[in-house]
Amino acid sequence: MSVREQNLDSVGAVLATFAVHQTAGSDDLTDADIGKAVTLTDNYEVGPGTDDAVLLGTLIDLTLQDADSGNRVATVQIGGVCTIPVSAAVPAVGDMVVCGPNGTVKQAPALIGNDPAGGNISRGHVLAVNGATDCTILIR
């Protein structure tokens, strides 16, 4: 009997809905951002992950269409196992991550004295890395 291939991407997903943050009256997230990292931008609002921002999760879906700016709701995976694109510094297995530029994640900074109140900004324990393309993480 052979060992089964592991696919953890659907294990323990925790989903939540948020309003989509707007800049100058236009939604900050579009259908092109599905599968990318997102961060909290305001009360119950999400926007694209930006460099060194705290990772909230990955964008799973948006209601309506891109043309319906201001009326869309984002579904975000905030817990469980997911795969997200990476940028430099590419994390290694066992690392924690923060948001990188353009909806990616990157290796979290080392614990240092300038971490914000409440602790280090890192989230997501890296389970697997696919070169410089993406990584699979456990968001907890």
C-alpha positions in Angstrom: 0.0 0.0 0.0 1.4 3.4 -1.0 1.3 6.6 1.0 -1.4 9.0 -0.1 -0.4 12.4 -1.5 -1.2 15.1 1.1 -3.4 18.0 0.2 -4.0 20.2 3.2 -5.4 23.2 1.3 -8.9 22.4 2.3 -8.3 21.4 5.9 -9.7 23.6 8.7 -10.6 26.6 6.6 -12.1 29.5 8.7 -13.9 32.0 6.5 -15.2 35.5 7.3 -16.7 38.3 5.3 -15.6 41.9 5.3 -16.3 45.2 3.5 -13.9 46.1 0.8 -11.8 49.2 1.5 -12.0 52.0 -1.0 -9.6 54.6 -2.2 -11.0 57.7 -3.9 -14.4 56.0 -4.3 -13.0 52.8 -5.9 -12.7 49.3 -4.4 -9.1 48.4 -3.4 -9.7 44.7 -4.3 -10.9 43.3 -7.6 -11.4 39.8 -9.0 -7.7 39.8 -10.0 -6.8 39.8 -6.2 -8.5 36.4 -5.5 -5.9 34.1 -3.9 -3.7 36.9 -2.7 -2.9 38.1 0.8 -5.1 40.7 2.5 -4.8 42.9 5.6 -7.3 44.8 7.8 -7.5 48.4 6.7 -10.3 49.7 9.0 -13.2 48.4 11.1 -14.4 45.3 9.3 -12.7 46.4 6.1 -9.9 44.6 4.1 -7.5 45.7 1.4 -4.6 44.2 -0.5 -1.6 43.1 1.6 1.1 45.7 1.5 4.8 45.4 2.4 5.2 44.6 6.1 1.5 44.7 6.9 -0.1 42.2 9.2 -1.5 39.2 7.3 -5.2 38.7 7.9 -5.6 35.9 5.4 -6.2 35.1 1.7 -9.0 36.5 -0.5 -11.3 33.7 -1.4 -14.1 35.5 -3.2 -15.8 38.8 -3.9 -19.5 39.3 -4.3 -21.0 41.0 -7.4 -18.6 42.2 -10.2 -15.7 44.6 -10.4 -18.1 47.2 -11.9 -20.1 47.2 -8.7 -17.5 49.2 -6.7 -18.7 50.2 -3.3 -21.2 47.3 -3.0 -18.9 44.3 -2.9 -18.2 42.0 0.1 -14.9 40.1 0.5 -14.8 36.5 1.7 -11.4 35.9 3.4 -9.9 32.7 4.7 -8.6 33.8 8.2 -7.7 30.4 9.5 -6.6 27.0 8.3 -4.3 25.9 5.6 -3.9 27.9 2.4 -1.4 28.7 -0.4 -0.4 32.3 -1.1 2.1 33.9 -3.5 5.5 34.8 -2.1 8.0 37.7 -2.5 11.5 38.3 -1.2 12.5 37.4 1.5 11.0 34.1 0.5 10.1 32.2 3.7 11.4 28.7 4.6 9.5 25.8 6.0 8.8 26.7 9.7 9.1 30.4 9.3 6.3 32.9 10.1 5.1 35.4 7.5 3.9 39.0 7.0 2.4 40.6 3.9 4.8 41.5 1.1 4.1 43.8 -1.8 1.1 43.3 -4.1 -0.8 40.7 -2.1 2.2 38.4 -1.5 3.7 37.1 1.8 7.3 37.1 2.9 9.5 35.9 5.8 8.5 37.8 9.0 11.1 40.0 10.6 13.0 38.7 13.6 11.5 39.5 17.0 13.0 42.9 17.9 12.3 45.8 20.2 10.1 47.8 17.8 7.3 45.2 17.5 3.9 46.8 18.0 2.0 46.6 21.2 0.4 43.2 21.4 3.4 41.4 20.0 5.1 40.5 16.8 3.2 41.2 13.6 3.9 37.7 12.0 1.1 35.2 11.3 1.0 32.0 9.4 3.3 29.1 10.0 5.0 28.0 6.7 4.3 24.3 5.9 5.7 24.1 2.4 7.5 26.4 -0.1 7.2 26.1 -3.9 10.4 27.8 -5.0 9.9 31.6 -5.4 6.3 31.2 -6.5 4.1 30.5 -3.4 4.0 28.8 0.0 1.5 26.8 1.9 0.8 28.2 5.4 -1.2 27.4 8.5 -3.0 30.6 9.6 -3.8 30.5 13.3 
